[in-house]
Amino acid sequence: MDWTDLLSAIALVMVIEGLLPFANPRGSRRVMAELSRMPENKLRLVGLASIASGLLLLWLVRS
């Protein structure tokens, strides 16, 4: 893996992260408000699940 792979992955994350606010700004704002009211331990669990899902998908794609 070289720097172009890493930068390509970061660019793709930025594109995907921008899709929801662009396509549905009102819904995106509602989701962000809901996340801000979520307890920290539950938010950490959601983050951990996202990390695990991403690592699993990366492992499946790369192997």
mmCIF file as Biopython writes it, N, C-alpha, C and O atoms, coordinates in Angstrom:
data_model
#
loop_
_atom_site.group_PDB
_atom_site.id
_atom_site.type_symbol
_atom_site.label_atom_id
_atom_site.label_alt_id
_atom_site.label_comp_id
_atom_site.label_asym_id
_atom_site.label_entity_id
_atom_site.label_seq_id
_atom_site.pdbx_PDB_ins_code
_atom_site.Cartn_x
_atom_site.Cartn_y
_atom_site.Cartn_z
_atom_site.occupancy
_atom_site.B_iso_or_equiv
_atom_site.auth_seq_id
_atom_site.auth_asym_id
_atom_site.pdbx_PDB_model_num
ATOM 1   N N  . MET A ? 1  ? 0.844   -1.178  0.000  1.0 0.0 1  A 1 
ATOM 2   C CA . MET A ? 1  ? 0.000   0.000   0.000  1.0 0.0 1  A 1 
ATOM 3   C C  . MET A ? 1  ? 0.889   1.241   0.000  1.0 0.0 1  A 1 
ATOM 4   O O  . MET A ? 1  ? 1.852   1.334   0.761  1.0 0.0 1  A 1 
ATOM 5   N N  . ASP A ? 2  ? 0.556   2.165   -0.845 1.0 0.0 2  A 1 
ATOM 6   C CA . ASP A ? 2  ? 1.322   3.410   -0.854 1.0 0.0 2  A 1 
ATOM 7   C C  . ASP A ? 2  ? 0.406   4.586   -0.504 1.0 0.0 2  A 1 
ATOM 8   O O  . ASP A ? 2  ? -0.770  4.401   -0.193 1.0 0.0 2  A 1 
ATOM 9   N N  . TRP A ? 3  ? 0.959   5.781   -0.559 1.0 0.0 3  A 1 
ATOM 10  C CA . TRP A ? 3  ? 0.218   6.976   -0.145 1.0 0.0 3  A 1 
ATOM 11  C C  . TRP A ? 3  ? -1.016  7.223   -0.998 1.0 0.0 3  A 1 
ATOM 12  O O  . TRP A ? 3  ? -2.014  7.750   -0.508 1.0 0.0 3  A 1 
ATOM 13  N N  . THR A ? 4  ? -0.956  6.845   -2.279 1.0 0.0 4  A 1 
ATOM 14  C CA . THR A ? 4  ? -2.121  7.092   -3.136 1.0 0.0 4  A 1 
ATOM 15  C C  . THR A ? 4  ? -3.315  6.251   -2.699 1.0 0.0 4  A 1 
ATOM 16  O O  . THR A ? 4  ? -4.457  6.700   -2.799 1.0 0.0 4  A 1 
ATOM 17  N N  . ASP A ? 5  ? -3.063  5.032   -2.215 1.0 0.0 5  A 1 
ATOM 18  C CA . ASP A ? 5  ? -4.164  4.205   -1.705 1.0 0.0 5  A 1 
ATOM 19  C C  . ASP A ? 5  ? -4.795  4.842   -0.471 1.0 0.0 5  A 1 
ATOM 20  O O  . ASP A ? 5  ? -6.018  4.897   -0.348 1.0 0.0 5  A 1 
ATOM 21  N N  . LEU A ? 6  ? -3.958  5.319   0.434  1.0 0.0 6  A 1 
ATOM 22  C CA . LEU A ? 6  ? -4.462  5.951   1.654  1.0 0.0 6  A 1 
ATOM 23  C C  . LEU A ? 6  ? -5.250  7.221   1.336  1.0 0.0 6  A 1 
ATOM 24  O O  . LEU A ? 6  ? -6.336  7.434   1.877  1.0 0.0 6  A 1 
ATOM 25  N N  . LEU A ? 7  ? -4.708  8.052   0.471  1.0 0.0 7  A 1 
ATOM 26  C CA . LEU A ? 7  ? -5.404  9.287   0.108  1.0 0.0 7  A 1 
ATOM 27  C C  . LEU A ? 7  ? -6.692  8.996   -0.656 1.0 0.0 7  A 1 
ATOM 28  O O  . LEU A ? 7  ? -7.681  9.711   -0.491 1.0 0.0 7  A 1 
ATOM 29  N N  . SER A ? 8  ? -6.693  7.962   -1.484 1.0 0.0 8  A 1 
ATOM 30  C CA . SER A ? 8  ? -7.915  7.568   -2.188 1.0 0.0 8  A 1 
ATOM 31  C C  . SER A ? 8  ? -8.981  7.114   -1.205 1.0 0.0 8  A 1 
ATOM 32  O O  . SER A ? 8  ? -10.156 7.445   -1.363 1.0 0.0 8  A 1 
ATOM 33  N N  . ALA A ? 9  ? -8.580  6.362   -0.196 1.0 0.0 9  A 1 
ATOM 34  C CA . ALA A ? 9  ? -9.532  5.898   0.818  1.0 0.0 9  A 1 
ATOM 35  C C  . ALA A ? 9  ? -10.102 7.076   1.604  1.0 0.0 9  A 1 
ATOM 36  O O  . ALA A ? 9  ? -11.303 7.120   1.870  1.0 0.0 9  A 1 
ATOM 37  N N  . ILE A ? 10 ? -9.257  8.021   1.973  1.0 0.0 10 A 1 
ATOM 38  C CA . ILE A ? 10 ? -9.728  9.204   2.703  1.0 0.0 10 A 1 
ATOM 39  C C  . ILE A ? 10 ? -10.682 10.021  1.836  1.0 0.0 10 A 1 
ATOM 40  O O  . ILE A ? 10 ? -11.704 10.506  2.322  1.0 0.0 10 A 1 
ATOM 41  N N  . ALA A ? 11 ? -10.351 10.174  0.561  1.0 0.0 11 A 1 
ATOM 42  C CA . ALA A ? 11 ? -11.228 10.913  -0.349 1.0 0.0 11 A 1 
ATOM 43  C C  . ALA A ? 11 ? -12.578 10.224  -0.482 1.0 0.0 11 A 1 
ATOM 44  O O  . ALA A ? 11 ? -13.611 10.894  -0.507 1.0 0.0 11 A 1 
ATOM 45  N N  . LEU A ? 12 ? -12.587 8.909   -0.566 1.0 0.0 12 A 1 
ATOM 46  C CA . LEU A ? 12 ? -13.835 8.163   -0.674 1.0 0.0 12 A 1 
ATOM 47  C C  . LEU A ? 12 ? -14.676 8.319   0.590  1.0 0.0 12 A 1 
ATOM 48  O O  . LEU A ? 12 ? -15.896 8.455   0.507  1.0 0.0 12 A 1 
ATOM 49  N N  . VAL A ? 13 ? -14.043 8.299   1.745  1.0 0.0 13 A 1 
ATOM 50  C CA . VAL A ? 13 ? -14.766 8.520   3.003  1.0 0.0 13 A 1 
ATOM 51  C C  . VAL A ? 13 ? -15.409 9.906   2.999  1.0 0.0 13 A 1 
ATOM 52  O O  . VAL A ? 13 ? -16.555 10.060  3.421  1.0 0.0 13 A 1 
ATOM 53  N N  . MET A ? 14 ? -14.681 10.907  2.527  1.0 0.0 14 A 1 
ATOM 54  C CA . MET A ? 14 ? -15.227 12.264  2.479  1.0 0.0 14 A 1 
ATOM 55  C C  . MET A ? 14 ? -16.434 12.349  1.544  1.0 0.0 14 A 1 
ATOM 56  O O  . MET A ? 14 ? -17.414 13.024  1.858  1.0 0.0 14 A 1 
ATOM 57  N N  . VAL A ? 15 ? -16.368 11.670  0.405  1.0 0.0 15 A 1 
ATOM 58  C CA . VAL A ? 15 ? -17.495 11.653  -0.534 1.0 0.0 15 A 1 
ATOM 59  C C  . VAL A ? 15 ? -18.701 10.993  0.112  1.0 0.0 15 A 1 
ATOM 60  O O  . VAL A ? 15 ? -19.809 11.526  0.053  1.0 0.0 15 A 1 
ATOM 61  N N  . ILE A ? 16 ? -18.492 9.839   0.727  1.0 0.0 16 A 1 
ATOM 62  C CA . ILE A ? 16 ? -19.598 9.107   1.352  1.0 0.0 16 A 1 
ATOM 63  C C  . ILE A ? 16 ? -20.186 9.911   2.512  1.0 0.0 16 A 1 
ATOM 64  O O  . ILE A ? 16 ? -21.406 9.965   2.669  1.0 0.0 16 A 1 
ATOM 65  N N  . GLU A ? 17 ? -19.337 10.531  3.321  1.0 0.0 17 A 1 
ATOM 66  C CA . GLU A ? 17 ? -19.812 11.344  4.447  1.0 0.0 17 A 1 
ATOM 67  C C  . GLU A ? 17 ? -20.626 12.545  3.972  1.0 0.0 17 A 1 
ATOM 68  O O  . GLU A ? 17 ? -21.524 12.998  4.682  1.0 0.0 17 A 1 
ATOM 69  N N  . GLY A ? 18 ? -20.329 13.057  2.800  1.0 0.0 18 A 1 
ATOM 70  C CA . GLY A ? 18 ? -21.043 14.219  2.285  1.0 0.0 18 A 1 
ATOM 71  C C  . GLY A ? 18 ? -22.348 13.891  1.589  1.0 0.0 18 A 1 
ATOM 72  O O  . GLY A ? 18 ? -23.151 14.789  1.334  1.0 0.0 18 A 1 
ATOM 73  N N  . LEU A ? 19 ? -22.580 12.619  1.275  1.0 0.0 19 A 1 
ATOM 74  C CA . LEU A ? 19 ? -23.792 12.246  0.544  1.0 0.0 19 A 1 
ATOM 75  C C  . LEU A ? 19 ? -25.071 12.526  1.326  1.0 0.0 19 A 1 
ATOM 76  O O  . LEU A ? 19 ? -26.008 13.106  0.777  1.0 0.0 19 A 1 
ATOM 77  N N  . LEU A ? 20 ? -25.129 12.132  2.583  1.0 0.0 20 A 1 
ATOM 78  C CA . LEU A ? 20 ? -26.355 12.299  3.366  1.0 0.0 20 A 1 
ATOM 79  C C  . LEU A ? 20 ? -26.720 13.771  3.572  1.0 0.0 20 A 1 
ATOM 80  O O  . LEU A ? 20 ? -27.867 14.139  3.319  1.0 0.0 20 A 1 
ATOM 81  N N  . PRO A ? 21 ? -25.801 14.627  4.019  1.0 0.0 21 A 1 
ATOM 82  C CA . PRO A ? 21 ? -26.179 16.036  4.172  1.0 0.0 21 A 1 
ATOM 83  C C  . PRO A ? 21 ? -26.574 16.697  2.845  1.0 0.0 21 A 1 
ATOM 84  O O  . PRO A ? 21 ? -27.431 17.581  2.823  1.0 0.0 21 A 1 
ATOM 85  N N  . PHE A ? 22 ? -25.959 16.273  1.753  1.0 0.0 22 A 1 
ATOM 86  C CA . PHE A ? 22 ? -26.300 16.845  0.454  1.0 0.0 22 A 1 
ATOM 87  C C  . PHE A ? 22 ? -27.681 16.387  -0.002 1.0 0.0 22 A 1 
ATOM 88  O O  . PHE A ? 22 ? -28.487 17.194  -0.465 1.0 0.0 22 A 1 
ATOM 89  N N  . ALA A ? 23 ? -27.948 15.097  0.129  1.0 0.0 23 A 1 
ATOM 90  C CA . ALA A ? 23 ? -29.208 14.531  -0.360 1.0 0.0 23 A 1 
ATOM 91  C C  . ALA A ? 23 ? -30.388 14.852  0.554  1.0 0.0 23 A 1 
ATOM 92  O O  . ALA A ? 23 ? -31.504 15.049  0.074  1.0 0.0 23 A 1 
ATOM 93  N N  . ASN A ? 24 ? -30.154 14.905  1.863  1.0 0.0 24 A 1 
ATOM 94  C CA . ASN A ? 24 ? -31.252 15.100  2.804  1.0 0.0 24 A 1 
ATOM 95  C C  . ASN A ? 24 ? -30.775 15.938  3.993  1.0 0.0 24 A 1 
ATOM 96  O O  . ASN A ? 24 ? -30.532 15.395  5.071  1.0 0.0 24 A 1 
ATOM 97  N N  . PRO A ? 25 ? -30.639 17.248  3.807  1.0 0.0 25 A 1 
ATOM 98  C CA . PRO A ? 25 ? -30.106 18.077  4.894  1.0 0.0 25 A 1 
ATOM 99  C C  . PRO A ? 25 ? -30.983 18.074  6.147  1.0 0.0 25 A 1 
ATOM 100 O O  . PRO A ? 25 ? -30.461 18.088  7.262  1.0 0.0 25 A 1 
ATOM 101 N N  . ARG A ? 26 ? -32.283 18.057  5.982  1.0 0.0 26 A 1 
ATOM 102 C CA . ARG A ? 26 ? -33.175 18.074  7.151  1.0 0.0 26 A 1 
ATOM 103 C C  . ARG A ? 26 ? -33.024 16.777  7.949  1.0 0.0 26 A 1 
ATOM 104 O O  . ARG A ? 26 ? -32.912 16.805  9.175  1.0 0.0 26 A 1 
ATOM 105 N N  . GLY A ? 27 ? -33.021 15.654  7.251  1.0 0.0 27 A 1 
ATOM 106 C CA . GLY A ? 27 ? -32.842 14.369  7.927  1.0 0.0 27 A 1 
ATOM 107 C C  . GLY A ? 27 ? -31.474 14.255  8.570  1.0 0.0 27 A 1 
ATOM 108 O O  . GLY A ? 27 ? -31.330 13.701  9.660  1.0 0.0 27 A 1 
ATOM 109 N N  . SER A ? 28 ? -30.469 14.785  7.885  1.0 0.0 28 A 1 
ATOM 110 C CA . SER A ? 28 ? -29.112 14.764  8.421  1.0 0.0 28 A 1 
ATOM 111 C C  . SER A ? 28 ? -29.028 15.567  9.715  1.0 0.0 28 A 1 
ATOM 112 O O  . SER A ? 28 ? -28.379 15.145  10.672 1.0 0.0 28 A 1 
ATOM 113 N N  . ARG A ? 29 ? -29.677 16.710  9.742  1.0 0.0 29 A 1 
ATOM 114 C CA . ARG A ? 29 ? -29.696 17.543  10.950 1.0 0.0 29 A 1 
ATOM 115 C C  . ARG A ? 29 ? -30.408 16.821  12.094 1.0 0.0 29 A 1 
ATOM 116 O O  . ARG A ? 29 ? -29.984 16.901  13.247 1.0 0.0 29 A 1 
ATOM 117 N N  . ARG A ? 30 ? -31.499 16.111  11.764 1.0 0.0 30 A 1 
ATOM 118 C CA . ARG A ? 30 ? -32.249 15.368  12.779 1.0 0.0 30 A 1 
ATOM 119 C C  . ARG A ? 30 ? -31.388 14.251  13.370 1.0 0.0 30 A 1 
ATOM 120 O O  . ARG A ? 30 ? -31.378 14.038  14.582 1.0 0.0 30 A 1 
ATOM 121 N N  . VAL A ? 31 ? -30.664 13.540  12.498 1.0 0.0 31 A 1 
ATOM 122 C CA . VAL A ? 31 ? -29.786 12.457  12.960 1.0 0.0 31 A 1 
ATOM 123 C C  . VAL A ? 31 ? -28.689 13.007  13.866 1.0 0.0 31 A 1 
ATOM 124 O O  . VAL A ? 31 ? -28.382 12.415  14.901 1.0 0.0 31 A 1 
ATOM 125 N N  . MET A ? 32 ? -28.099 14.138  13.480 1.0 0.0 32 A 1 
ATOM 126 C CA . MET A ? 32 ? -27.040 14.729  14.306 1.0 0.0 32 A 1 
ATOM 127 C C  . MET A ? 32 ? -27.575 15.172  15.666 1.0 0.0 32 A 1 
ATOM 128 O O  . MET A ? 32 ? -26.898 15.024  16.683 1.0 0.0 32 A 1 
ATOM 129 N N  . ALA A ? 33 ? -28.792 15.716  15.680 1.0 0.0 33 A 1 
ATOM 130 C CA . ALA A ? 33 ? -29.398 16.120  16.955 1.0 0.0 33 A 1 
ATOM 131 C C  . ALA A ? 33 ? -29.651 14.899  17.835 1.0 0.0 33 A 1 
ATOM 132 O O  . ALA A ? 33 ? -29.435 14.942  19.046 1.0 0.0 33 A 1 
ATOM 133 N N  . GLU A ? 34 ? -30.108 13.819  17.221 1.0 0.0 34 A 1 
ATOM 134 C CA . GLU A ? 34 ? -30.356 12.581  17.969 1.0 0.0 34 A 1 
ATOM 135 C C  . GLU A ? 34 ? -29.052 12.027  18.538 1.0 0.0 34 A 1 
ATOM 136 O O  . GLU A ? 34 ? -29.012 11.572  19.681 1.0 0.0 34 A 1 
ATOM 137 N N  . LEU A ? 35 ? -27.991 12.067  17.744 1.0 0.0 35 A 1 
ATOM 138 C CA . LEU A ? 35 ? -26.688 11.591  18.215 1.0 0.0 35 A 1 
ATOM 139 C C  . LEU A ? 35 ? -26.175 12.431  19.383 1.0 0.0 35 A 1 
ATOM 140 O O  . LEU A ? 35 ? -25.541 11.903  20.296 1.0 0.0 35 A 1 
ATOM 141 N N  . SER A ? 36 ? -26.444 13.726  19.356 1.0 0.0 36 A 1 
ATOM 142 C CA . SER A ? 36 ? -25.958 14.586  20.442 1.0 0.0 36 A 1 
ATOM 143 C C  . SER A ? 36 ? -26.675 14.298  21.760 1.0 0.0 36 A 1 
ATOM 144 O O  . SER A ? 36 ? -26.141 14.589  22.831 1.0 0.0 36 A 1 
ATOM 145 N N  . ARG A ? 37 ? -27.877 13.731  21.690 1.0 0.0 37 A 1 
ATOM 146 C CA . ARG A ? 37 ? -28.617 13.385  22.910 1.0 0.0 37 A 1 
ATOM 147 C C  . ARG A ? 37 ? -28.333 11.961  23.391 1.0 0.0 37 A 1 
ATOM 148 O O  . ARG A ? 37 ? -28.757 11.580  24.482 1.0 0.0 37 A 1 
ATOM 149 N N  . MET A ? 38 ? -27.625 11.182  22.590 1.0 0.0 38 A 1 
ATOM 150 C CA . MET A ? 38 ? -27.349 9.790   22.930 1.0 0.0 38 A 1 
ATOM 151 C C  . MET A ? 38 ? -26.316 9.714   24.061 1.0 0.0 38 A 1 
ATOM 152 O O  . MET A ? 38 ? -25.345 10.470  24.058 1.0 0.0 38 A 1 
ATOM 153 N N  . PRO A ? 39 ? -26.515 8.814   25.021 1.0 0.0 39 A 1 
ATOM 154 C CA . PRO A ? 39 ? -25.520 8.649   26.091 1.0 0.0 39 A 1 
ATOM 155 C C  . PRO A ? 39 ? -24.156 8.239   25.514 1.0 0.0 39 A 1 
ATOM 156 O O  . PRO A ? 39 ? -24.078 7.563   24.488 1.0 0.0 39 A 1 
ATOM 157 N N  . GLU A ? 40 ? -23.089 8.662   26.195 1.0 0.0 40 A 1 
ATOM 158 C CA . GLU A ? 40 ? -21.738 8.401   25.689 1.0 0.0 40 A 1 
ATOM 159 C C  . GLU A ? 40 ? -21.457 6.923   25.489 1.0 0.0 40 A 1 
ATOM 160 O O  . GLU A ? 40 ? -20.848 6.544   24.488 1.0 0.0 40 A 1 
ATOM 161 N N  . ASN A ? 41 ? -21.888 6.078   26.423 1.0 0.0 41 A 1 
ATOM 162 C CA . ASN A ? 41 ? -21.580 4.649   26.286 1.0 0.0 41 A 1 
ATOM 163 C C  . ASN A ? 41 ? -22.274 4.050   25.062 1.0 0.0 41 A 1 
ATOM 164 O O  . ASN A ? 41 ? -21.707 3.183   24.397 1.0 0.0 41 A 1 
ATOM 165 N N  . LYS A ? 42 ? -23.479 4.495   24.762 1.0 0.0 42 A 1 
ATOM 166 C CA . LYS A ? 42 ? -24.181 3.995   23.579 1.0 0.0 42 A 1 
ATOM 167 C C  . LYS A ? 42 ? -23.521 4.524   22.303 1.0 0.0 42 A 1 
ATOM 168 O O  . LYS A ? 42 ? -23.404 3.801   21.314 1.0 0.0 42 A 1 
ATOM 169 N N  . LEU A ? 43 ? -23.093 5.784   22.332 1.0 0.0 43 A 1 
ATOM 170 C CA . LEU A ? 43 ? -22.405 6.367   21.186 1.0 0.0 43 A 1 
ATOM 171 C C  . LEU A ? 43 ? -21.083 5.646   20.927 1.0 0.0 43 A 1 
ATOM 172 O O  . LEU A ? 43 ? -20.715 5.414   19.775 1.0 0.0 43 A 1 
ATOM 173 N N  . ARG A ? 44 ? -20.374 5.294   21.993 1.0 0.0 44 A 1 
ATOM 174 C CA . ARG A ? 44 ? -19.133 4.525   21.842 1.0 0.0 44 A 1 
ATOM 175 C C  . ARG A ? 44 ? -19.412 3.155   21.232 1.0 0.0 44 A 1 
ATOM 176 O O  . ARG A ? 44 ? -18.646 2.671   20.399 1.0 0.0 44 A 1 
ATOM 177 N N  . LEU A ? 45 ? -20.505 2.536   21.648 1.0 0.0 45 A 1 
ATOM 178 C CA . LEU A ? 45 ? -20.874 1.232   21.107 1.0 0.0 45 A 1 
ATOM 179 C C  . LEU A ? 45 ? -21.186 1.331   19.611 1.0 0.0 45 A 1 
ATOM 180 O O  . LEU A ? 45 ? -20.794 0.461   18.834 1.0 0.0 45 A 1 
ATOM 181 N N  . VAL A ? 46 ? -21.885 2.383   19.214 1.0 0.0 46 A 1 
ATOM 182 C CA . VAL A ? 46 ? -22.171 2.606   17.791 1.0 0.0 46 A 1 
ATOM 183 C C  . VAL A ? 46 ? -20.863 2.805   17.024 1.0 0.0 46 A 1 
ATOM 184 O O  . VAL A ? 46 ? -20.690 2.258   15.935 1.0 0.0 46 A 1 
ATOM 185 N N  . GLY A ? 47 ? -19.944 3.585   17.593 1.0 0.0 47 A 1 
ATOM 186 C CA . GLY A ? 47 ? -18.645 3.789   16.960 1.0 0.0 47 A 1 
ATOM 187 C C  . GLY A ? 47 ? -17.854 2.504   16.840 1.0 0.0 47 A 1 
ATOM 188 O O  . GLY A ? 47 ? -17.235 2.245   15.807 1.0 0.0 47 A 1 
ATOM 189 N N  . LEU A ? 48 ? -17.871 1.696   17.890 1.0 0.0 48 A 1 
ATOM 190 C CA . LEU A ? 48 ? -17.168 0.414   17.864 1.0 0.0 48 A 1 
ATOM 191 C C  . LEU A ? 48 ? -17.763 -0.515  16.810 1.0 0.0 48 A 1 
ATOM 192 O O  . LEU A ? 48 ? -17.027 -1.199  16.098 1.0 0.0 48 A 1 
ATOM 193 N N  . ALA A ? 49 ? -19.085 -0.543  16.707 1.0 0.0 49 A 1 
ATOM 194 C CA . ALA A ? 49 ? -19.740 -1.376  15.694 1.0 0.0 49 A 1 
ATOM 195 C C  . ALA A ? 49 ? -19.371 -0.905  14.292 1.0 0.0 49 A 1 
ATOM 196 O O  . ALA A ? 49 ? -19.179 -1.723  13.392 1.0 0.0 49 A 1 
ATOM 197 N N  . SER A ? 50 ? -19.272 0.393   14.104 1.0 0.0 50 A 1 
ATOM 198 C CA . SER A ? 50 ? -18.881 0.940   12.809 1.0 0.0 50 A 1 
ATOM 199 C C  . SER A ? 50 ? -17.441 0.561   12.466 1.0 0.0 50 A 1 
ATOM 200 O O  . SER A ? 50 ? -17.148 0.182   11.332 1.0 0.0 50 A 1 
ATOM 201 N N  . ILE A ? 51 ? -16.553 0.663   13.437 1.0 0.0 51 A 1 
ATOM 202 C CA . ILE A ? 51 ? -15.154 0.281   13.225 1.0 0.0 51 A 1 
ATOM 203 C C  . ILE A ? 51 ? -15.058 -1.200  12.877 1.0 0.0 51 A 1 
ATOM 204 O O  . ILE A ? 51 ? -14.373 -1.571  11.923 1.0 0.0 51 A 1 
ATOM 205 N N  . ALA A ? 52 ? -15.741 -2.046  13.644 1.0 0.0 52 A 1 
ATOM 206 C CA . ALA A ? 52 ? -15.695 -3.492  13.409 1.0 0.0 52 A 1 
ATOM 207 C C  . ALA A ? 52 ? -16.259 -3.840  12.037 1.0 0.0 52 A 1 
ATOM 208 O O  . ALA A ? 52 ? -15.701 -4.681  11.331 1.0 0.0 52 A 1 
ATOM 209 N N  . SER A ? 53 ? -17.357 -3.204  11.656 1.0 0.0 53 A 1 
ATOM 210 C CA . SER A ? 53 ? -17.953 -3.465  10.342 1.0 0.0 53 A 1 
ATOM 211 C C  . SER A ? 53 ? -17.007 -3.047  9.224  1.0 0.0 53 A 1 
ATOM 212 O O  . SER A ? 53 ? -16.844 -3.763  8.236  1.0 0.0 53 A 1 
ATOM 213 N N  . GLY A ? 54 ? -16.388 -1.888  9.387  1.0 0.0 54 A 1 
ATOM 214 C CA . GLY A ? 54 ? -15.444 -1.413  8.384  1.0 0.0 54 A 1 
ATOM 215 C C  . GLY A ? 54 ? -14.230 -2.312  8.256  1.0 0.0 54 A 1 
ATOM 216 O O  . GLY A ? 54 ? -13.780 -2.597  7.146  1.0 0.0 54 A 1 
ATOM 217 N N  . LEU A ? 55 ? -13.694 -2.764  9.391  1.0 0.0 55 A 1 
ATOM 218 C CA . LEU A ? 55 ? -12.540 -3.671  9.350  1.0 0.0 55 A 1 
ATOM 219 C C  . LEU A ? 55 ? -12.903 -5.006  8.712  1.0 0.0 55 A 1 
ATOM 220 O O  . LEU A ? 55 ? -12.124 -5.557  7.935  1.0 0.0 55 A 1 
ATOM 221 N N  . LEU A ? 56 ? -14.080 -5.525  9.037  1.0 0.0 56 A 1 
ATOM 222 C CA . LEU A ? 56 ? -14.528 -6.783  8.438  1.0 0.0 56 A 1 
ATOM 223 C C  . LEU A ? 56 ? -14.691 -6.634  6.930  1.0 0.0 56 A 1 
ATOM 224 O O  . LEU A ? 56 ? -14.247 -7.495  6.169  1.0 0.0 56 A 1 
ATOM 225 N N  . LEU A ? 57 ? -15.320 -5.555  6.496  1.0 0.0 57 A 1 
ATOM 226 C CA . LEU A ? 57 ? -15.498 -5.322  5.066  1.0 0.0 57 A 1 
ATOM 227 C C  . LEU A ? 57 ? -14.152 -5.162  4.370  1.0 0.0 57 A 1 
ATOM 228 O O  . LEU A ? 57 ? -13.947 -5.705  3.285  1.0 0.0 57 A 1 
ATOM 229 N N  . LEU A ? 58 ? -13.237 -4.426  4.983  1.0 0.0 58 A 1 
ATOM 230 C CA . LEU A ? 58 ? -11.902 -4.252  4.417  1.0 0.0 58 A 1 
ATOM 231 C C  . LEU A ? 58 ? -11.178 -5.585  4.304  1.0 0.0 58 A 1 
ATOM 232 O O  . LEU A ? 58 ? -10.529 -5.859  3.295  1.0 0.0 58 A 1 
ATOM 233 N N  . TRP A ? 59 ? -11.288 -6.409  5.331  1.0 0.0 59 A 1 
ATOM 234 C CA . TRP A ? 59 ? -10.647 -7.724  5.315  1.0 0.0 59 A 1 
ATOM 235 C C  . TRP A ? 59 ? -11.240 -8.594  4.202  1.0 0.0 59 A 1 
ATOM 236 O O  . TRP A ? 59 ? -10.503 -9.276  3.490  1.0 0.0 59 A 1 
ATOM 237 N N  . LEU A ? 60 ? -12.558 -8.571  4.052  1.0 0.0 60 A 1 
ATOM 238 C CA . LEU A ? 60 ? -13.206 -9.367  3.004  1.0 0.0 60 A 1 
ATOM 239 C C  . LEU A ? 60 ? -12.800 -8.904  1.608  1.0 0.0 60 A 1 
ATOM 240 O O  . LEU A ? 60 ? -12.570 -9.726  0.721  1.0 0.0 60 A 1 
ATOM 241 N N  . VAL A ? 61 ? -12.715 -7.604  1.416  1.0 0.0 61 A 1 
ATOM 242 C CA . VAL A ? 61 ? -12.374 -7.060  0.103  1.0 0.0 61 A 1 
ATOM 243 C C  . VAL A ? 61 ? -10.913 -7.310  -0.236 1.0 0.0 61 A 1 
ATOM 244 O O  . VAL A ? 61 ? -10.583 -7.617  -1.381 1.0 0.0 61 A 1 
ATOM 245 N N  . ARG A ? 62 ? -10.039 -7.180  0.753  1.0 0.0 62 A 1 
ATOM 246 C CA . ARG A ? 62 ? -8.598  -7.287  0.498  1.0 0.0 62 A 1 
ATOM 247 C C  . ARG A ? 62 ? -8.070  -8.715  0.480  1.0 0.0 62 A 1 
ATOM 248 O O  . ARG A ? 62 ? -6.944  -8.936  0.034  1.0 0.0 62 A 1 
ATOM 249 N N  . SER A ? 63 ? -8.849  -9.700  0.952  1.0 0.0 63 A 1 
ATOM 250 C CA . SER A ? 63 ? -8.310  -11.069 0.974  1.0 0.0 63 A 1 
ATOM 251 C C  . SER A ? 63 ? -8.853  -11.914 -0.146 1.0 0.0 63 A 1 
ATOM 252 O O  . SER A ? 63 ? -8.496  -13.086 -0.264 1.0 0.0 63 A 1 
#
